[in-house]
Structures are given as structure tokens and as C-alpha cells.
Amino acid sequence: MFTYDLLEAGCCYLIQEKEEKALGLIKVHFKSDHALCMSTFGEGEEIVWKRKVDPIHDIIECLDDKAVAGWEKVFYGEDAYYEEDDEE
């Protein structure tokens, strides 16, 4: 059994939070003294807080930049792009 305290800020992890749950992808944004702020990805992105002592059933892997880029293409779509607001 692992805890969220093991995870590093700025990294994406493939985890299984509970034994009976499916794998999930998270991105840790930052850590405070007792908690961490992270994004979870399901049907969309959700920003959540977890206590550092909260259990994780399994940490499958920390994804490298290449794996994250490949996942982003699938999650956001190959043709996804962000437009900047043109205020003139």
C-alpha cells in the first residue's frame, strides 16, 4: 500500500487508487505540508486535493514526457488546439 506523499509535483502517474477500481491518470500540480493538489482525468479534467496520508493501492508508473505527449493526443484529440482571444 502506498500514499500520495510518495508522488512528486509536476509528474503524471498511472495509479490504481483502490484494488477494485480501474487504473487512472493523475498529474500532481503542487504539494503543501499535509496535502497535494492534482488533476484527475476521466471524462474530463478535475482538480482535486488529497491528503498526503491517503492510501493508493498501486502506483503503476510515472509517465515520461513521450508517454504524456501520446496520451494528450488521445485525450485532447489530434486536431485539438487552443485559440488566443484577439482583442483589438
Secondary structure, 3 states (H helix, E strand, C coil): CEEHHHCCCCCEEEEECCCCCCCEEEEEEEECCCEEEEEEECCCEEEEEEECCCEECEEEEECCHHHHHHHHHHHHCCCCCCCCCCCC
